Amino acid sequence: MKMYIMSDLRTKEVEIDTETGYINGSSQWIFKGLHHVKRNEFIPLYMINMGLLDVMRENGSLWYKNGKCQYTVIDIDHGTTRMWGNRPVYITLQN
């Protein structure tokens, strides 16, 4: 399964292999999970699936009322763990 994430400030989607966490096929750029932009809440890659995203959409915990996603990305890029700032992201999963 592949996950696609599009950020407001990035011009292209990134493709994430949900098995390895590799972003755009690179073993140097690894997706670790989603972090809430306001709360200290982290969802690791192994917990993210269609069922979880569907539940989050249904109960309103994925997006704010203004349409912005409540989560941003935590990744490892060349050995450095980083958060994509306070950038809301748009998340989709595909088989």
C-alpha positions as CSV (number, residue, x, y, z in Angstrom):
1,M,0.0,0.0,0.0
2,K,1.2,3.5,-0.8
3,M,0.5,6.7,1.2
4,Y,0.5,10.1,-0.5
5,I,1.0,13.3,1.4
6,M,0.6,16.8,0.0
7,S,1.6,19.8,2.0
8,D,0.4,23.4,1.6
9,L,4.0,24.6,1.1
10,R,5.3,21.8,-1.0
11,T,4.6,21.7,-4.7
12,K,4.6,17.9,-5.1
13,E,3.1,14.9,-3.5
14,V,5.5,12.5,-1.7
15,E,4.9,8.8,-2.1
16,I,5.5,6.7,1.1
17,D,5.9,3.0,1.1
18,T,3.8,1.9,4.1
19,E,5.9,-1.3,4.5
20,T,9.3,0.4,4.8
21,G,8.5,4.1,5.4
22,Y,10.7,5.1,2.5
23,I,9.7,8.4,0.9
24,N,9.9,8.5,-2.9
25,G,11.9,5.3,-2.9
26,S,14.8,6.7,-1.0
27,S,16.3,4.8,1.9
28,Q,17.7,8.1,3.2
29,W,14.3,9.7,3.6
30,I,12.1,7.8,5.9
31,F,8.5,8.6,7.1
32,K,8.1,7.9,10.8
33,G,4.5,9.1,11.5
34,L,2.1,11.9,12.0
35,H,2.3,14.5,14.8
36,H,-0.7,16.6,15.9
37,V,0.0,20.3,15.2
38,K,-1.2,21.4,18.7
39,R,-1.3,18.4,21.0
40,N,1.5,16.2,22.0
41,E,0.1,13.3,20.0
42,F,2.1,11.0,17.7
43,I,0.7,8.3,15.3
44,P,3.5,6.0,14.1
45,L,3.6,4.6,10.6
46,Y,2.6,1.1,11.6
47,M,-0.7,2.4,13.1
48,I,-1.7,4.3,10.0
49,N,-4.2,2.5,7.7
50,M,-7.4,3.1,5.8
51,G,-9.5,2.1,8.8
52,L,-7.8,4.6,11.1
53,L,-8.0,7.4,8.6
54,D,-11.7,6.6,7.9
55,V,-12.5,6.8,11.7
56,M,-10.5,10.0,12.0
57,R,-12.5,11.6,9.1
58,E,-15.8,10.4,10.5
59,N,-15.3,11.7,14.0
60,G,-13.7,15.0,12.9
61,S,-10.3,14.4,14.4
62,L,-8.3,14.6,11.1
63,W,-9.3,18.1,9.9
64,Y,-10.2,21.3,11.6
65,K,-13.5,23.0,10.6
66,N,-11.5,25.3,8.2
67,G,-10.4,22.2,6.2
68,K,-6.8,22.1,7.4
69,C,-5.4,18.8,8.6
70,Q,-4.6,18.6,12.3
71,Y,-1.4,16.6,11.7
72,T,2.0,17.2,10.2
73,V,4.8,14.7,9.3
74,I,7.8,13.4,11.3
75,D,10.5,12.0,9.1
76,I,14.2,11.0,9.1
77,D,16.3,12.6,6.4
78,H,19.9,11.4,6.1
79,G,19.9,10.5,9.8
80,T,18.2,13.6,11.2
81,T,14.7,13.4,12.7
82,R,12.6,16.4,11.7
83,M,9.1,17.7,11.8
84,W,7.7,19.4,8.7
85,G,7.2,22.6,10.7
86,N,3.6,23.5,11.5
87,R,2.5,22.5,8.0
88,P,-0.8,20.8,7.7
89,V,-0.7,17.9,5.3
90,Y,-3.3,16.1,3.2
91,I,-3.2,12.3,3.5
92,T,-4.4,9.6,1.1
93,L,-3.8,5.9,0.9
94,Q,-3.9,3.7,-2.2
95,N,-3.5,0.0,-2.8
